[in-house]
């Protein structure tokens, strides 16, 4: 297994999401993916050249960042949103830290956070509703916005198959599960993280909804929770290396998602939850150094 | 995962570890063949953990087969015997496969015995090893004969065996675990010894148990060597020996792992099996013990696997200690044109050898010859912190952090990550997608920390 092989596994794991996105959003989704992947790869080339570092395109990490960024954007976001997001993701979040493996924050999420703050109208909740769209899905608010603003619950069937509005990669809950399980099976993602994210979000949702199973299922399958749990929080570079650390990290992400969803002005919280927990990863790694088999090394004089 | 029936206290497995391709197909079916006596042997005076042996012979002196040419140089040390009749040459220093520079004495074989190794197989491995004779020896006699025969552990670490089986008043022993796991890929020497001399293995096991006072006796064999288990079974029947089939998994042969799999006990970090009442011994060592006690023969020869894609005819060879690798390679048909790397030992924990004059020692279990196809070097990339090394480390360490701390010479941090507990098994480097030489970095770090 090589780094390149690991990135290939991630791309394969993303295939169900990509297909769902293409079915739901057609050409707009395709354009967004092409723009983000191309821009990320180009940005990686330019920034590594500026840093005079080794060319790192071959490892495939820039393509993965581009694809995840595209999948986390609305299909209808204008082209420069994707391009700027990519430049920030690769330049500000990855290469200036030293390139692959050196960054603290998930590059795709940093890129997305940047464009979300820079162009709130083009990527915020309102961006998802395009009244004159030919595709039916685009005329609806996202399931989480509908729930938050008007208390409308989207039927579970629609959430599972992806027949809803949302970011390109988050609409199909089944596709996320399928790709995510593949990722864990290939060990390209640490299984503890998605399990911890989903379980903690489910528990909080169960408690806050007065033990309503249907509310829990809606919470889990709407929005980017599954996409984030399997594909964003599991970015190896920005998540802990110890099994215990991965549990802590996953539970933290799940709790932050639910806190942001319930208490903040945003309908969704995955991006900020992951970025917040990214900041704590070095600490988590240090807290969770396991005791070696047979106990600590004896001190000799 | 192989499900293994367990009739011993442990679970038959240990936590984490890996299962690399076994690569045993080249040599596992090859019966042990006898190397014709070579013209010259280079006999290192330090072939074990502990103090070097002290030379007893002078240049030009005649020696006979089995004669002591160097005596133990301390308590943890072992005498060395001449494997041939011949003339002692002038001593010099030589570099062993593990990188140590040690004094060496050459022995030139008497011209009439060069090439003739007739009868050695029968003498060493064949014949009967009557278990009824075991009552004739007291524990003290057994320990003494092991000591006189210069036996050291044949699994690789080469710890003088008599020290292990010597009764220790403070730390009583209740279990003996014979390690027949041979979890290194490629190697098959222990496997062949169990198949071809099962009675000697059982006899040696019982002798070692008697010497150490162990009541519970286990021979641990990985589940990919069921034929060895079947070969041992008839001789084990009616004795106190339990054949413990354990899961095929690397590094099952590491003593911490074997003891955990078989007895369920955990050896403390920095401690010995003795700390949990266990003596561990390699299966080929039991054969040497039987030979020493029942036949009065010193440890002069051992079985070495010469294998890999790069060798013309892979074999298991009964060879004298001190034979240069070149002789063994020639005996096995020589190297193929695309040979890329010669390793003393197996690929996981062995040492790459540059000089084919390097002699084998009492601890050399194999020679693995790899071709260009086997060793295709992949580029090292940055650590992506995927944690695969953490997921496979059988000692529950964080290899990537230890290695990076060692690379940055941050010894405090390396200590925080328990670098001293690492046994250098190589599971982490094997699993690393970024191809980082984790073991080398950690090993270097440990050495430099000791120097400070």
Boltz contact constraints between the chains, C-beta under 6 A:
constraints:
  - contact:
      token1: [A, 1]
      token2: [B, 433]
      max_distance: 6.0
  - contact:
      token1: [A, 2]
      token2: [B, 378]
      max_distance: 6.0
  - contact:
      token1: [A, 2]
      token2: [B, 433]
      max_distance: 6.0
  - contact:
      token1: [A, 3]
      token2: [B, 381]
      max_distance: 6.0
  - contact:
      token1: [A, 3]
      token2: [B, 384]
      max_distance: 6.0
  - contact:
      token1: [A, 3]
      token2: [B, 433]
      max_distance: 6.0
  - contact:
      token1: [A, 3]
      token2: [B, 434]
      max_distance: 6.0
  - contact:
      token1: [A, 6]
      token2: [B, 433]
      max_distance: 6.0
  - contact:
      token1: [A, 59]
      token2: [B, 381]
      max_distance: 6.0
  - contact:
      token1: [A, 100]
      token2: [B, 382]
      max_distance: 6.0
  - contact:
      token1: [A, 101]
      token2: [B, 382]
      max_distance: 6.0
  - contact:
      token1: [A, 101]
      token2: [B, 383]
      max_distance: 6.0
  - contact:
      token1: [A, 101]
      token2: [B, 384]
      max_distance: 6.0
  - contact:
      token1: [A, 236]
      token2: [B, 384]
      max_distance: 6.0
  - contact:
      token1: [A, 236]
      token2: [B, 385]
      max_distance: 6.0
  - contact:
      token1: [A, 236]
      token2: [B, 386]
      max_distance: 6.0
  - contact:
      token1: [A, 237]
      token2: [B, 384]
      max_distance: 6.0
  - contact:
      token1: [A, 237]
      token2: [B, 385]
      max_distance: 6.0
  - contact:
      token1: [A, 241]
      token2: [B, 385]
      max_distance: 6.0
  - contact:
      token1: [A, 241]
      token2: [B, 387]
      max_distance: 6.0
  - contact:
      token1: [A, 241]
      token2: [B, 390]
      max_distance: 6.0
  - contact:
      token1: [A, 242]
      token2: [B, 390]
      max_distance: 6.0
  - contact:
      token1: [A, 290]
      token2: [B, 396]
      max_distance: 6.0
  - contact:
      token1: [A, 292]
      token2: [B, 269]
      max_distance: 6.0
  - contact:
      token1: [A, 292]
      token2: [B, 395]
      max_distance: 6.0
  - contact:
      token1: [A, 292]
      token2: [B, 396]
      max_distance: 6.0
  - contact:
      token1: [A, 292]
      token2: [B, 397]
      max_distance: 6.0
  - contact:
      token1: [A, 292]
      token2: [B, 418]
      max_distance: 6.0
  - contact:
      token1: [A, 292]
      token2: [B, 421]
      max_distance: 6.0
  - contact:
      token1: [A, 293]
      token2: [B, 395]
      max_distance: 6.0
  - contact:
      token1: [A, 293]
      token2: [B, 396]
      max_distance: 6.0
  - contact:
      token1: [A, 294]
      token2: [B, 266]
      max_distance: 6.0
  - contact:
      token1: [A, 294]
      token2: [B, 267]
      max_distance: 6.0
  - contact:
      token1: [A, 294]
      token2: [B, 268]
      max_distance: 6.0
  - contact:
      token1: [A, 294]
      token2: [B, 269]
      max_distance: 6.0
  - contact:
      token1: [A, 295]
      token2: [B, 268]
      max_distance: 6.0
  - contact:
      token1: [A, 295]
      token2: [B, 269]
      max_distance: 6.0
  - contact:
      token1: [A, 297]
      token2: [B, 269]
      max_distance: 6.0
  - contact:
      token1: [A, 297]
      token2: [B, 270]
      max_distance: 6.0
  - contact:
      token1: [A, 297]
      token2: [B, 418]
      max_distance: 6.0
  - contact:
      token1: [A, 297]
      token2: [B, 420]
      max_distance: 6.0
  - contact:
      token1: [A, 297]
      token2: [B, 421]
      max_distance: 6.0
  - contact:
      token1: [A, 298]
      token2: [B, 270]
      max_distance: 6.0
